Structures are given as C-alpha cells and as structure tokens.
Amino acid sequence: MATPSMTPLHLSGNTTECQNAQLLVSLGEAAQRACRIAIDQLDKNRAQAVLDLNHQVQAEVIDSIVGIIQQHTVSDKFKVEQVASDRTYPPKYQVRPIEAQVTELRRIFPPLGSCMEKLSRRPLLEGAEAWFAIPRWQALAPTYNEAVEMALAALGTRRKFGHRLAGRLGPTFLRQSERATLAENVLLDQQQGQDIMVLAAQAGVLHRGRSARRARVAMAGNEFGLGAFAVTCMLLTHPERLSSECGLMIDCGGDEYSFRGDYTFDRVPLFDYDIAGIEFSVFYEDRARDLWGTPSGFLYKMS
C-alpha cells in the first residue's frame, strides 16, 4: 500500500493569480539575468561541459532558486525580538505512541471518546517533531477558558504546581489567537466527530529564544501556535517535557493574555519549571529570552 502524501494546508490561503503573475515576471527577470551573467563568463569548453550535464545543472538551479525564495518568506517583523538559545528538551523526554497518549487522556478525562489514531501513521510535515493527541476542548467544557481551568486542575493533581493566574482566566483575561482559532476550526472539520484530535506538532525548540509575537510571524504558512489548553494536555501525557531546570521552558503563543483583564492582550501564558515544580504565569509578548520556546502545530491537506 502506498504511503499517503502530506501536503501543507496554508492558513492564509493560496497565492492569487495577480501575485503569481508578478512573481513570475520578477523572478523570471532575475533568473534570466543570472544566466546571462554566467554565460558571459564561459568559454567554449566550459559551455559544453554545462550542456553535457544539462539535467543535473537544471536541477541544481531549480533547488537554488527555491531555496533563495524560501529564505525570504519569513517576515522581518519583530526580528530584533530574538536571542540565541541552546536550551533543549530534558533527556528523559520522549514522545509516546498516539495510542498511549489517547489512553492517558481518557483516564484523566473520562468523557472523552473517539480519536482517529490511524492519522499518526502518516509521515510528518516539515517542522513537526511528532504526532500528539489533543482533546477537543468543546468535549470537556462550554468555553475555552473553562477547559483551560479544567486541564490545569488536572495537572495540579499530578505535579507540584504553582498557579499564579488562579481566578484570572476568564474571557477578559485569556483568549485564543485568531490564527489558533482558525487552525482549530480546520482540524475540527477534518476530524469531524472526534473528541481527541491528532496533531502534528513540535514542543518548542523550533522557536526557542523568540518573543511570542516574533514566533507567531516567523511561523510557516501551515503552522500555528499552541495555547494553554493544548500545552497543558501535552504536559499531562508527557510530564518529562517539563522536568529539568536546564530544559527549555514553554510559552503558549497560541493564546493572548490581558494582565489587567481590560482586553489589552499584550502578554502570553507560559510554563516554567524549578525545584518547586511547574509554575503557570504570564510574560510580555514582545520580550525574548533564551529560556522559552513556543510549541506549534502544523496543518495538512487530507487526501
């Protein structure tokens, strides 16, 4: 049986016909100019050598052009909000099989039902580290905020846990980002009727050292930040992810937080770890530190 293909599903939609035409003109002119410059530097023998390697040279030219274009697809916005970081995951951290994750989630949250575990047999998309099981928050609570509280409460029964935002997670304080909500709707549509979503994701190292808002604009077209609910569920199924003071801490860039509850959403929820255990608090979305990384999920077209 053939391995199913995985095609990224971009949240902002496909390019427009106008954009395609402009790109073809702009890049075509650059490619032709580069070829003319290169040809002018050849003599007869070297020109023949290039012609003899026609297919190989064509392939290398294509790869070079694609690579250069990809280098310039990441926005420069908030570029200064990034610092070097060598933090990584604790040595004991290892992603469990999706079936084990689902079993643990059902044990913690008995109302949870179906899950399309077989999706985890597909190849991973670029950027993703593993497949994670994340409950559909609607299967647990009437609102996202209540679901976050429920997940944090479950975490508090299993770990040493400092909840610095207790009583301050209502809708005036915490909300999902627009991009995270859009991605969630796509997942719900693709995995209709399932209580537990199967998500290709990375646990933070891809965006380590970046401020939350720098991480958001640096994400790929099919990538989105994970919020407090998804991250808490990841910690419930993978407690080793936060188990070392030297490991990479987590900011929940898929959520936005208003410190005063006045709808000024300029901060981001985060998880720290020290000898006292896990702490859940907030930090400014425009501050970069080497301690944290932003977990993210990746969307793909279902075929």
Contacts in CASP RR format, 6 or more apart in sequence:
PFRMAT RR
TARGET T0000
AUTHOR 0000-0000-0000
METHOD contacts of the structure
MODEL  1
MATPSMTPLHLSGNTTECQNAQLLVSLGEAAQRACRIAIDQLDKNRAQAV
LDLNHQVQAEVIDSIVGIIQQHTVSDKFKVEQVASDRTYPPKYQVRPIEA
QVTELRRIFPPLGSCMEKLSRRPLLEGAEAWFAIPRWQALAPTYNEAVEM
ALAALGTRRKFGHRLAGRLGPTFLRQSERATLAENVLLDQQQGQDIMVLA
AQAGVLHRGRSARRARVAMAGNEFGLGAFAVTCMLLTHPERLSSECGLMI
DCGGDEYSFRGDYTFDRVPLFDYDIAGIEFSVFYEDRARDLWGTPSGFLY
KMS
3 122 0 8 1.000
3 123 0 8 1.000
4 122 0 8 1.000
4 123 0 8 1.000
4 303 0 8 1.000
5 303 0 8 1.000
6 122 0 8 1.000
6 123 0 8 1.000
6 124 0 8 1.000
6 125 0 8 1.000
6 300 0 8 1.000
7 300 0 8 1.000
7 301 0 8 1.000
7 303 0 8 1.000
8 125 0 8 1.000
8 126 0 8 1.000
8 220 0 8 1.000
8 221 0 8 1.000
8 222 0 8 1.000
8 298 0 8 1.000
8 299 0 8 1.000
8 300 0 8 1.000
8 301 0 8 1.000
9 186 0 8 1.000
9 222 0 8 1.000
9 299 0 8 1.000
9 300 0 8 1.000
9 301 0 8 1.000
10 221 0 8 1.000
10 222 0 8 1.000
10 299 0 8 1.000
11 179 0 8 1.000
11 182 0 8 1.000
11 183 0 8 1.000
11 186 0 8 1.000
11 221 0 8 1.000
11 222 0 8 1.000
11 224 0 8 1.000
11 299 0 8 1.000
12 221 0 8 1.000
15 23 0 8 1.000
27 65 0 8 1.000
27 69 0 8 1.000
31 61 0 8 1.000
31 65 0 8 1.000
39 47 0 8 1.000
42 50 0 8 1.000
50 57 0 8 1.000
74 217 0 8 1.000
74 218 0 8 1.000
75 217 0 8 1.000
75 218 0 8 1.000
77 214 0 8 1.000
77 217 0 8 1.000
78 211 0 8 1.000
78 213 0 8 1.000
78 214 0 8 1.000
78 217 0 8 1.000
78 286 0 8 1.000
79 214 0 8 1.000
81 210 0 8 1.000
81 211 0 8 1.000
81 213 0 8 1.000
81 214 0 8 1.000
81 286 0 8 1.000
81 287 0 8 1.000
81 288 0 8 1.000
82 209 0 8 1.000
82 210 0 8 1.000
82 211 0 8 1.000
82 214 0 8 1.000
82 288 0 8 1.000
83 209 0 8 1.000
83 288 0 8 1.000
83 289 0 8 1.000
83 290 0 8 1.000
84 209 0 8 1.000
84 290 0 8 1.000
85 208 0 8 1.000
85 209 0 8 1.000
85 248 0 8 1.000
85 290 0 8 1.000
85 291 0 8 1.000
85 293 0 8 1.000
86 290 0 8 1.000
87 205 0 8 1.000
87 208 0 8 1.000
87 209 0 8 1.000
87 246 0 8 1.000
87 247 0 8 1.000
87 248 0 8 1.000
87 249 0 8 1.000
87 290 0 8 1.000
87 291 0 8 1.000
87 293 0 8 1.000
88 205 0 8 1.000
88 208 0 8 1.000
88 247 0 8 1.000
88 248 0 8 1.000
89 203 0 8 1.000
89 205 0 8 1.000
89 241 0 8 1.000
89 247 0 8 1.000
89 248 0 8 1.000
90 240 0 8 1.000
90 241 0 8 1.000
90 242 0 8 1.000
90 243 0 8 1.000
90 244 0 8 1.000
90 246 0 8 1.000
90 247 0 8 1.000
91 244 0 8 1.000
92 240 0 8 1.000
92 243 0 8 1.000
93 203 0 8 1.000
93 238 0 8 1.000
93 240 0 8 1.000
93 241 0 8 1.000
93 243 0 8 1.000
94 240 0 8 1.000
95 129 0 8 1.000
95 130 0 8 1.000
95 131 0 8 1.000
95 132 0 8 1.000
95 238 0 8 1.000
96 104 0 8 1.000
96 237 0 8 1.000
96 238 0 8 1.000
97 120 0 8 1.000
98 115 0 8 1.000
98 117 0 8 1.000
98 119 0 8 1.000
98 120 0 8 1.000
98 131 0 8 1.000
98 132 0 8 1.000
98 133 0 8 1.000
98 198 0 8 1.000
99 117 0 8 1.000
100 237 0 8 1.000
101 132 0 8 1.000
101 133 0 8 1.000
101 237 0 8 1.000
101 238 0 8 1.000
102 115 0 8 1.000
102 117 0 8 1.000
102 133 0 8 1.000
102 196 0 8 1.000
104 236 0 8 1.000
104 237 0 8 1.000
105 112 0 8 1.000
105 133 0 8 1.000
105 135 0 8 1.000
105 196 0 8 1.000
105 233 0 8 1.000
105 236 0 8 1.000
105 237 0 8 1.000
106 112 0 8 1.000
106 113 0 8 1.000
106 196 0 8 1.000
108 154 0 8 1.000
108 236 0 8 1.000
109 135 0 8 1.000
109 140 0 8 1.000
109 150 0 8 1.000
109 154 0 8 1.000
111 139 0 8 1.000
111 140 0 8 1.000
111 195 0 8 1.000
112 135 0 8 1.000
112 139 0 8 1.000
112 140 0 8 1.000
112 195 0 8 1.000
112 196 0 8 1.000
113 139 0 8 1.000
113 195 0 8 1.000
113 196 0 8 1.000
114 193 0 8 1.000
114 194 0 8 1.000
114 195 0 8 1.000
114 196 0 8 1.000
115 133 0 8 1.000
115 194 0 8 1.000
115 195 0 8 1.000
115 196 0 8 1.000
115 197 0 8 1.000
115 198 0 8 1.000
116 191 0 8 1.000
116 194 0 8 1.000
116 198 0 8 1.000
117 198 0 8 1.000
119 131 0 8 1.000
119 191 0 8 1.000
119 198 0 8 1.000
120 131 0 8 1.000
120 198 0 8 1.000
122 300 0 8 1.000
124 130 0 8 1.000
124 131 0 8 1.000
124 200 0 8 1.000
125 200 0 8 1.000
125 222 0 8 1.000
125 298 0 8 1.000
125 300 0 8 1.000
126 220 0 8 1.000
127 202 0 8 1.000
127 206 0 8 1.000
127 220 0 8 1.000
127 223 0 8 1.000
127 298 0 8 1.000
128 200 0 8 1.000
128 201 0 8 1.000
128 202 0 8 1.000
128 297 0 8 1.000
128 298 0 8 1.000
129 201 0 8 1.000
129 202 0 8 1.000
129 203 0 8 1.000
129 205 0 8 1.000
130 200 0 8 1.000
130 201 0 8 1.000
130 202 0 8 1.000
130 203 0 8 1.000
131 198 0 8 1.000
131 199 0 8 1.000
131 200 0 8 1.000
131 201 0 8 1.000
132 198 0 8 1.000
132 199 0 8 1.000
132 200 0 8 1.000
132 201 0 8 1.000
132 234 0 8 1.000
132 237 0 8 1.000
133 196 0 8 1.000
133 197 0 8 1.000
133 198 0 8 1.000
133 199 0 8 1.000
133 233 0 8 1.000
133 237 0 8 1.000
134 196 0 8 1.000
134 197 0 8 1.000
134 199 0 8 1.000
134 230 0 8 1.000
134 233 0 8 1.000
134 234 0 8 1.000
135 195 0 8 1.000
135 196 0 8 1.000
135 197 0 8 1.000
135 233 0 8 1.000
136 188 0 8 1.000
136 194 0 8 1.000
136 195 0 8 1.000
136 196 0 8 1.000
136 197 0 8 1.000
137 144 0 8 1.000
137 147 0 8 1.000
137 148 0 8 1.000
137 229 0 8 1.000
138 147 0 8 1.000
139 195 0 8 1.000
139 196 0 8 1.000
140 147 0 8 1.000
140 150 0 8 1.000
140 151 0 8 1.000
141 147 0 8 1.000
141 149 0 8 1.000
141 150 0 8 1.000
143 171 0 8 1.000
144 174 0 8 1.000
144 175 0 8 1.000
144 176 0 8 1.000
144 229 0 8 1.000
145 169 0 8 1.000
145 170 0 8 1.000
145 171 0 8 1.000
145 174 0 8 1.000
147 229 0 8 1.000
148 169 0 8 1.000
148 174 0 8 1.000
148 228 0 8 1.000
148 229 0 8 1.000
148 232 0 8 1.000
149 169 0 8 1.000
151 228 0 8 1.000
151 229 0 8 1.000
151 232 0 8 1.000
151 233 0 8 1.000
151 236 0 8 1.000
152 161 0 8 1.000
152 163 0 8 1.000
152 169 0 8 1.000
152 228 0 8 1.000
152 232 0 8 1.000
152 280 0 8 1.000
154 232 0 8 1.000
154 236 0 8 1.000
155 161 0 8 1.000
155 232 0 8 1.000
155 235 0 8 1.000
155 236 0 8 1.000
155 278 0 8 1.000
156 163 0 8 1.000
158 236 0 8 1.000
158 239 0 8 1.000
159 235 0 8 1.000
159 239 0 8 1.000
159 277 0 8 1.000
159 278 0 8 1.000
160 276 0 8 1.000
160 277 0 8 1.000
160 278 0 8 1.000
161 277 0 8 1.000
161 278 0 8 1.000
161 279 0 8 1.000
161 280 0 8 1.000
162 276 0 8 1.000
162 277 0 8 1.000
162 278 0 8 1.000
162 279 0 8 1.000
162 280 0 8 1.000
163 280 0 8 1.000
164 279 0 8 1.000
164 280 0 8 1.000
164 281 0 8 1.000
164 282 0 8 1.000
165 173 0 8 1.000
165 174 0 8 1.000
165 269 0 8 1.000
165 280 0 8 1.000
165 281 0 8 1.000
165 282 0 8 1.000
168 261 0 8 1.000
172 258 0 8 1.000
172 261 0 8 1.000
172 262 0 8 1.000
172 263 0 8 1.000
173 257 0 8 1.000
173 258 0 8 1.000
173 259 0 8 1.000
173 261 0 8 1.000
174 228 0 8 1.000
174 255 0 8 1.000
174 256 0 8 1.000
174 257 0 8 1.000
174 258 0 8 1.000
174 269 0 8 1.000
175 255 0 8 1.000
175 256 0 8 1.000
175 265 0 8 1.000
176 184 0 8 1.000
176 227 0 8 1.000
176 254 0 8 1.000
176 255 0 8 1.000
176 256 0 8 1.000
177 216 0 8 1.000
177 224 0 8 1.000
177 225 0 8 1.000
177 253 0 8 1.000
177 254 0 8 1.000
177 255 0 8 1.000
177 256 0 8 1.000
179 216 0 8 1.000
179 224 0 8 1.000
179 225 0 8 1.000
179 254 0 8 1.000
180 224 0 8 1.000
180 225 0 8 1.000
180 226 0 8 1.000
180 227 0 8 1.000
180 253 0 8 1.000
180 254 0 8 1.000
180 255 0 8 1.000
182 224 0 8 1.000
183 224 0 8 1.000
183 225 0 8 1.000
183 297 0 8 1.000
183 299 0 8 1.000
186 299 0 8 1.000
187 197 0 8 1.000
187 199 0 8 1.000
187 299 0 8 1.000
188 197 0 8 1.000
190 302 0 8 1.000
191 197 0 8 1.000
191 198 0 8 1.000
199 230 0 8 1.000
199 297 0 8 1.000
199 298 0 8 1.000
200 297 0 8 1.000
200 298 0 8 1.000
200 300 0 8 1.000
201 226 0 8 1.000
201 234 0 8 1.000
201 295 0 8 1.000
201 296 0 8 1.000
201 297 0 8 1.000
201 298 0 8 1.000
202 295 0 8 1.000
202 296 0 8 1.000
202 297 0 8 1.000
203 234 0 8 1.000
203 238 0 8 1.000
203 241 0 8 1.000
203 250 0 8 1.000
203 295 0 8 1.000
204 248 0 8 1.000
204 250 0 8 1.000
204 293 0 8 1.000
204 294 0 8 1.000
204 295 0 8 1.000
204 296 0 8 1.000
205 248 0 8 1.000
205 293 0 8 1.000
206 294 0 8 1.000
206 296 0 8 1.000
207 215 0 8 1.000
207 218 0 8 1.000
207 219 0 8 1.000
207 293 0 8 1.000
207 294 0 8 1.000
207 296 0 8 1.000
208 248 0 8 1.000
208 290 0 8 1.000
208 292 0 8 1.000
208 293 0 8 1.000
209 288 0 8 1.000
209 289 0 8 1.000
209 290 0 8 1.000
209 291 0 8 1.000
209 292 0 8 1.000
209 293 0 8 1.000
210 218 0 8 1.000
210 288 0 8 1.000
210 293 0 8 1.000
210 294 0 8 1.000
211 284 0 8 1.000
211 285 0 8 1.000
211 286 0 8 1.000
211 287 0 8 1.000
211 288 0 8 1.000
212 251 0 8 1.000
212 253 0 8 1.000
212 268 0 8 1.000
212 283 0 8 1.000
212 285 0 8 1.000
212 286 0 8 1.000
212 294 0 8 1.000
213 285 0 8 1.000
213 286 0 8 1.000
214 288 0 8 1.000
215 225 0 8 1.000
215 251 0 8 1.000
215 253 0 8 1.000
215 293 0 8 1.000
215 294 0 8 1.000
215 296 0 8 1.000
216 225 0 8 1.000
216 253 0 8 1.000
216 254 0 8 1.000
216 294 0 8 1.000
219 225 0 8 1.000
219 296 0 8 1.000
220 298 0 8 1.000
222 298 0 8 1.000
222 299 0 8 1.000
222 300 0 8 1.000
223 296 0 8 1.000
223 297 0 8 1.000
223 298 0 8 1.000
223 299 0 8 1.000
224 254 0 8 1.000
224 296 0 8 1.000
224 297 0 8 1.000
224 299 0 8 1.000
225 252 0 8 1.000
225 253 0 8 1.000
225 254 0 8 1.000
225 294 0 8 1.000
225 295 0 8 1.000
225 296 0 8 1.000
225 297 0 8 1.000
226 234 0 8 1.000
226 252 0 8 1.000
226 253 0 8 1.000
226 254 0 8 1.000
226 294 0 8 1.000
226 295 0 8 1.000
226 296 0 8 1.000
226 297 0 8 1.000
227 252 0 8 1.000
227 253 0 8 1.000
227 254 0 8 1.000
227 255 0 8 1.000
227 269 0 8 1.000
228 252 0 8 1.000
228 255 0 8 1.000
228 269 0 8 1.000
228 280 0 8 1.000
230 252 0 8 1.000
230 295 0 8 1.000
231 250 0 8 1.000
231 252 0 8 1.000
231 271 0 8 1.000
231 295 0 8 1.000
234 241 0 8 1.000
234 295 0 8 1.000
235 241 0 8 1.000
235 242 0 8 1.000
235 271 0 8 1.000
235 278 0 8 1.000
241 250 0 8 1.000
242 249 0 8 1.000
242 250 0 8 1.000
242 271 0 8 1.000
242 273 0 8 1.000
242 278 0 8 1.000
243 273 0 8 1.000
244 273 0 8 1.000
245 273 0 8 1.000
245 274 0 8 1.000
245 275 0 8 1.000
247 273 0 8 1.000
248 291 0 8 1.000
248 292 0 8 1.000
248 293 0 8 1.000
249 270 0 8 1.000
249 271 0 8 1.000
249 272 0 8 1.000
249 273 0 8 1.000
249 291 0 8 1.000
249 292 0 8 1.000
249 293 0 8 1.000
250 270 0 8 1.000
250 271 0 8 1.000
250 292 0 8 1.000
250 293 0 8 1.000
250 294 0 8 1.000
250 295 0 8 1.000
251 268 0 8 1.000
251 269 0 8 1.000
251 270 0 8 1.000
251 271 0 8 1.000
251 283 0 8 1.000
251 292 0 8 1.000
251 293 0 8 1.000
251 294 0 8 1.000
252 268 0 8 1.000
252 269 0 8 1.000
252 270 0 8 1.000
252 271 0 8 1.000
252 294 0 8 1.000
252 295 0 8 1.000
253 268 0 8 1.000
253 269 0 8 1.000
253 285 0 8 1.000
253 294 0 8 1.000
254 268 0 8 1.000
254 294 0 8 1.000
255 268 0 8 1.000
255 269 0 8 1.000
256 265 0 8 1.000
256 267 0 8 1.000
256 268 0 8 1.000
256 285 0 8 1.000
257 265 0 8 1.000
257 267 0 8 1.000
257 268 0 8 1.000
257 269 0 8 1.000
257 282 0 8 1.000
258 264 0 8 1.000
258 265 0 8 1.000
258 266 0 8 1.000
258 267 0 8 1.000
259 266 0 8 1.000
259 267 0 8 1.000
259 282 0 8 1.000
266 284 0 8 1.000
266 285 0 8 1.000
266 286 0 8 1.000
267 282 0 8 1.000
267 283 0 8 1.000
267 284 0 8 1.000
267 285 0 8 1.000
268 282 0 8 1.000
268 283 0 8 1.000
268 284 0 8 1.000
268 285 0 8 1.000
269 280 0 8 1.000
269 281 0 8 1.000
269 282 0 8 1.000
270 280 0 8 1.000
270 281 0 8 1.000
270 282 0 8 1.000
270 283 0 8 1.000
270 292 0 8 1.000
271 278 0 8 1.000
271 279 0 8 1.000
271 280 0 8 1.000
272 278 0 8 1.000
272 279 0 8 1.000
272 281 0 8 1.000
272 291 0 8 1.000
273 279 0 8 1.000
283 289 0 8 1.000
283 292 0 8 1.000
END
